[in-house]
Amino acid sequence: MAKGVRIENIWKIFPPKVVALKNINVEIKPGEFFVILGPSGSGKTTLLRIIAGLEVPTRGRVSIGDKVVVDADKGMFIEPRDRNIGMVFQNWALYPHMSAYDNIAFPLKLKKLPKEEINKRVKEVAEALGIADLLNRKPGHMSGGQQQRVAVARALVKQPDVLLLDEPFSNLDARIRVTAREFVKEIQKKLGITTILVTHDQADAFAVGDRVMVLRNGEVQQMGIPEELYDQPVNVFIANFIGDPPMNIFKLPTTHELLKKIGVDDEIINKHKEVYIGIRPDEAIALEPKEEGHLKGTVIIIEYVGSRKYAKIDLGNGLSIRALLECRADNGDTVSIRLVKVHVFSETGERITTIRF
């Protein structure tokens, strides 16, 4: 039966006074695919290492199921080998001189399980992951995707209570990366194992995560299902960090004419001296100039992101916006821009409201 993970009041301070994690609290449900997302240096890998037992927190405690595995305040610590955790690292850490079979079997040999049990488990997990025909190969004779499956198999063969994934897709090229994400998600759902993924890549996070927690400078910025992070960013950092292409963000004095054009309430204008306005490129639609829109501007650059075409549009007064281009236009053409949604943030970056059109 899957076990949840409870993280309570976790702090990590490295000498002399570097605060890597600040009061992290989260309860990960049994069988959940939970993602810790954040930029480099946000503390996400440190938190994963604390769960694994590779790092000791300065304060706080971690429980797996009903078992407390570390409590810094009481000086209690359970060794990594006794936590029944499977871990897949960024570089997969396969032994190059060993076959796939021996790499997968290695943690079971350390436990000194009987040969028959090891053989049974290795073959079962290899079959489930579609690598039964690779068991005699060494890592140097496998593709990146195959090596990743062997690394996942080695983590799963232990029948862990929790699977930890540290940037497991980073070394894969774009096409294999998509397949690898689908594979990991399918295996996780099939086995029902509680899984925690650390990544800096929002595409990875949104592809596999049931819930996503975003860290910045060691603090939780927002936690929720992917749609919440995209549609209801709690601050400017989340608004700018989540989304591809990134959100258009303008810091404007409340006397700026753009605020009137997009319908920001007088109450907000009177209460603040400055606000941030956030508009996602997919929610600013560039149309023919004769079409009725909220704004007008001149096309500066046209670019493709995947199969979608976007235009960077000069709005005048030093402002420009990236918008989804839904008309025929060239550089220098005038277009009308219809807005779908606008986020309004305070001068300190917290979300005030969302205007929907």
N, C-alpha and C positions, 0 to 999 in steps of 0.2 A: 504494500500500500504506500502511495506517495506521501512524502512528509514535507511540511511547510518549513519556512525559515523565518525566524523572528530576529530582527536587528533592533537593539534598544540602546539609545543614547550613546552611539559609538563616536568616539573622538580618537584621532590619531595625530600626535604632535611629534615631529622629528626634531632632534637637536639642531640648533639651539632652541628656536621657537617657531618652527615651520608647521603651521596648522594644515595638515593634509585633509582631514575630515572633521567636520564640526556638527556634532549632535545629530547623527543620522538615525532616523527611526522609520522602519518599514516592516510590514508583515507580508511575506510572500506566500501565497496560498499553495496547498498541496496540488501538484500537477500543473502549476502555472508556468508559462514561459515568460520570464521576467527579464527586462532589459535595463541595464545601467548605461546610460548614454551621456556623453559629455566630451568637450574638447580636450586636447592634450593638457595634462597637469590638473585636471579637475578632481582627481582622487578616486576615479572609478576602479582602476586596477588595484589600488591599495585596499579598497573595500572588498573586492573579490578575494584578495590574498588573506584578509582577516577572516572571511568566511571559511576559506580553505585551511586556515591554520598556519599559513606561511608568514604571517605578520601578526603581531600581538597589539591589540588596541591599547591606547593610553587610558581610556575610560570606556565603560559600557559593556554590554554582553550580547552574545549571539546564541540562539537556540536552533537546533535542527530537530523538528518534531517536538517531543517533550523533553529532549535532552539538551541541557546547557553545555555548549562546547567551549565557551570562554566567558569568563566574568572577571574583567580587569579589576574591578573594585574589591573583589574577594580573593584575587590572586589565583583564580582557578583557570586551568588551561588543559585541554585535551589535544594530544598530538594529532597531526594531520592523518597519519595512518590509521588512527582509531575513530575517524569521523565518518567513514564510509562515503567518501566523496569521490566522484570521477571528475577529472579536469583535462580539458583540451587547450593547449597553449597556441599562441600565435604562429610559432614556427613548427608546431606539431611534435617536435622533440622525439622523433623516431630514431631508433638505433640503426645506423646505416649498415652495420655488419650483420644484422639479424634479418631473417625473413619476416614477412607480414605475420605469419603464424606466431613466431617467437616474440615479436613486438606485442602482439595482442595478449599472449599468454603470460608475459613478464610479471604483471601484478599478481597473478594467481600463483605463479611459482614462488614469489616472495612470501605468500601466505602458506606455502608448502601444502597446497591442496593435492589430492591424489591425481595421478596422471590421467586416469579415466575421466574424472570430473573436469580437469582442465581442457582435455580434448573435446568433451561434450559442449562445454560453454563456448570455447573458441569457435567451433563449427556452427553453433546456433547463432551467435552474434554475427559471424561472417555471412551466413545465409541471409539474415535479416537485413544486413547492410549492402547486400549484393556484391560481396568481394570474395566469395568462396573460391573462385578460380584464381585468386591472387595470393593465396596463402603461402605459396612457395617462393614468391618474388621478394627481392630486397627493395627498399625504398628508392634506390637509384634507378630501378627499372619500372617505376610507376609514374603516372601523371600526378600533377598537383592535387586534382580532385580525388584520385585513388589514395594518395597518401593521407589526405584529410579523413577519408572514411576509415582507414586503418587506425588513425589517432582516435577517432570517435569510438571505434570498436574496442580499443584498449581501455577507454574510459568506461564503457558500458559493460564490459565483461565482468567487472567487479560487482555488478548489480548494485550500483550506488543508490543512496537515498536522494542525492542531489547531484546534478551534472552542472559543472562550471565551465563556461566557454570564454576564453580570453582572446578576443579579436581573431576568431578562427577563420574568417574569410579574407583577411587583409592581404594574404599572399597569393590570392587567386585572381586570374584575369577576369574581365567583366562578364563574359558569357558563362564561364564555369561558376563564377560567384553566384549567379542567379540560380543555377541548378543546385549548387551546394546548399544555399539557403532553403530551397524547397525540400531538399533531402533531409536536412536537420530538423526542420519543422514537422515533416511527416513522421520521422522516427520518434520525435519527442511526443507527438500526439498518440502514436501507436502504442508506445510504452507507458505513457501517462506519467513520465518522470518529471519531477520539479527541476526546472532548468533556469540558470541565470547566465545571461550573456552580457559581456562588457564590450562596448564598441564606441568609436567616435563617429561612425557613419550612420546617419539617420535612415538611409535606405535599408541597411541591415536591420536596424531597430524596428522600423515600420513593417518590414516584410515578415518578421517572425514573432514579434512581441505581442503578448496578450495585454501587458501593461508596460509602460516605459517610465523610468525615473531619470530626470535630467539633472546632472550635477554641474556645478560651476564653482571653482575655488573651494572645493570641499563641502559645499552646502547644496541641499536639495532646492532646486528652483521650481520644479513642477513634476507631478506624478499623475498618470492617468492612462487611458487607452489612447492609441495613436491619434484618433480623430479629435480628441479633446486638446491635445497639444497643438494640433494644426489649426483647429477652428477657434479655440479659446485660450490663446497664449496669455499667461498671467503677467508677463512683463516684456519689456523691449528685448531683453536677451533671448528669451524663448522665441519671440516673434521673428527675430533675425536669424537665430540658429536653426529653426525648423522650417523646412520648405525649400524646394528647388524648382525654379530659380528663387533666390532669397527675396524676402518681402521688401517692398519699397518703404523706406522709413524717412520721414521728414521731421526735423525739430523746428518748430515754428513758434513765433510769438503769437499770442492769442488775438492780436490785432491783424494778423495776416488774412488777406481776402480769400485764400483757399478754404479756410475754415467755414466761412459763410457759404461758399459754393457747395460744399459737401454736407452742409446742414448740421454742424456741431452746435449743440444747445448753448443758448446764452448763459445758462447757469454755469456751464463748464468754462466758458470764455471769461466770465466775471470772477470765477474762483481762482483761476490760474494765470500766471504771466506767460508761461510757455507750455506747450504740449508736444508730444510725439504723435504723428499720424502714421499708421501702418496700413499699407494696401498690398495684398498679394498680387503678383503679376497675372495669375489665373482669374482674378476677380476684378481686373481692370481690362475691359474689352475695347480694343481699338476698332472703330467702325468707319464707314464712309463719312466724310465731313458733313454731308446733308442729314445724316442720322442724328436723332436727338440723344445727346449725351450730357454728362455732368461737367466735362472738361474738354478743352480743345488744345491741340499742340501740333508740333512739326516733327516728323520722323527723322531721327538722327542715324540710327543703326538698326538693321534687321538681322536677326540671328535665329538659328534653330537650336532647340534643346530637345533631344530625342526627335519625335515626330511633330512637335509643336513649334510654331513660328511666333517669335516675340519681336516687338519693336521697342527701342528706346526712344522716348518722345520728349521733346523740349516743351515745357509748359510756360516758359518765360520766367523772368525774375530769378534766374539762376536755378530753377527747379527742373528736374527731368524724372520721368517715370518709365518703368519697364511694364509693358502691357501685352496681353495676348492679341495677336494680330488676326482679325477675322475679316479683313477686306484686302483688296489688291492695293498695294502702296509701295512707293519707292522712297529712297532718301530724299528729304526735302518736301514731301507731300504733307498736306494738312489732314489730320484725322480727328474724329470725335471719339471721346472715351466715355464709355458707360461703366459706372462703378456698380459692383455687386455688394461689396461689404467693405467697411472702413473701421479699423481699430483705433481707438483713441487712448493714449497713455499719458500719465502725469509727467511733470518735469523730472521726477525721480525715477521714472520708468515703469511704474505699476499701471496695469490696465484700468481705465476708468469705465469705458463702455465700448460697445460695438454697434455701429450704425449699419443697418441693412436696408437695401434699396429695393 
